[in-house]
């Protein structure tokens, strides 16, 4: 079953463009693994949370700020496609 991602963002903070960029990157990288990416405006100020199948896996406040898209892709990959190579965006061991 393909994964569903929801990006909940604060519209008052003007984070729609950041959420749309992240959605585009995830859809491009994980097109075979994703059923959908949904953008959801939050009613809570300052919120920026990424959910995979309704489970919160990244939260800006909890995780100490915004992460680079490379780190987000690694996080998503670890949840939905652990064996997938991310090429130049992969971790350097």
TIFI-516714 format. One record per residue: x, y, z of N, C-alpha, C, O in turn; residue in one letter. Coordinates in steps of 0.05 Angstrom, whole numbers, plus 5000, padded with zeros to 4 digits. Layout:
N
XYZXYZXYZXYZA
...
! end
This chain:
93
501749765000500050005000501850255000503750275015X
501150444983502750684981502150875005499950875016X
504151025012503951205035502551465028502551555005X
501351585048500051855046501552045064502051985088X
502352275054503752475069501952715071500752805052X
501852835095500553085099502553285111503953215130X
502653515100504353725110502553945121501054075106X
502553975148500954175161502754415166504754395179X
501854645156503554885158501955125168499555125167X
503355315179502155555190501855765167503755865157X
499355825160498956025139499656305148500456475132X
499356365174499956625185502956685184503856915183X
504556465184507456485182508456495152510756525147X
506556465134507056475105508856235097510756265082X
508255995108509755755101508555585079509455365075X
506555695065505455545043507455475022507555245012X
509155665014511155614993513155405002513955234986X
513955405027515755205038514454925037515654735029X
511854915044510454665044510054565015510254325010X
509454744997509054664969511754564957511754374941X
513854694963516554604954517154324964518054154950X
516654284990517154025002515453814989516353594984X
512853874985511053684971512153614944512153374937X
513053804928514153754902516553574903516853384888X
518353634921520753474924520153184932521252994921X
518253144951517452874959516052724937516552484933X
514252864922512952724900514852644878514452434866X
516852804873518852744853520552514862521152324846X
521452514886523352314897521952044901523051834897X
519452054911518051814919515551764903513451664913X
515551824877513151794861512051514860509551484859X
513651304862512651034862511650944889510050754891X
512551084910511850994937509451154950508351074970X
508751384938506751554950504051544935503951544910X
501951534951499251554940498451844937497051924918X
499352014956498652294956500352454975501552344994X
500552714970501652904989499553124991498753244971X
498753175015496653365021497853605037499353565055X
497053845029497854085044495454175061493254205050X
495854215087493654285104494354525121496254515137X
492954755117493454985134492754925163490654805169X
494454995181494054945210492555175223492855405215X
490955105242489655305259491355385282490755575297X
493655245286495455305308497855465297499255365279X
498255705308500455875298503155745302503655625323X
504855765282507555665283507855365277510055265279X
505755235270505954945266506954885238506155005218X
508754685237509754575212510354285218512454225229X
508554105211508753825218508353655193506553705177X
509953445190509753255168508652995180509852885198X
506552895168505252645177505652435154505352505131X
506252195162506151975143504051785153504251675175X
502051735136499751575144498651655171498051485188X
498351915175497152045198498952035223498152135244X
501351925221503251915243505152155241506452175220X
505352325261507252545259510152445260510952305279X
511752505239514452405238516552635239518852595244X
515552885233517253115236515653345245513453405234X
516553485265515253725275517353945280519353895294X
516954175268518854395270519554465298521954495305X
517654485316518154565344519554335359521454385373X
518454095356519553865371522453805362524053735379X
522953835336525453755325527553975322529653945310X
526954205334528854425336529254595311531454675304X
527054645297527254815273526854675247526254435247X
527154815226526854705199529354545192531554625198X
528854315180531054145170531454195140529554285127X
533754125130534354135101532553935087531853725099X
531853975062530253795047531553515045530253315045X
534153515044535653255044535053095069534652855067X
534953215092534353075117531452985118530952765128X
529653145107526853065106526552825087525052635094X
527852825065527752595046528752345060527652125056X
530952365075532052135089530052025109529651785112X
528752205124526752135144524351985131523551775140X
523352105109521151975094521951705083520551515086X
524351695071525351445060525451225082524650995077X
526551295105526751105127524050995136523950765146X
521951145132519251055139517850905117516350705123X
518150985092516550865071518050685051516850515038X
520650715049522250565030525150535040526950645027X
525550385062528250375074530550295056532750375060X
529950135035532150045017532750234994534550184979X
531150444991531450634968533950804971534450924992X
535450824949537651004948536651284941534951324924X
537851484954537151764949539351904933539352144930X
541151744923543351864907544952074923545852014945X
545352314912546952514925545652624951546952754967X
543052564955541752654980541952455002540852495024X
543352234997543552025017545552095039547252275035X
545351955061547251995083550051915074550451735058X
551952055085554751975081555651825105555851935127X
556151565102556951395125559951405130560951275148X
! end
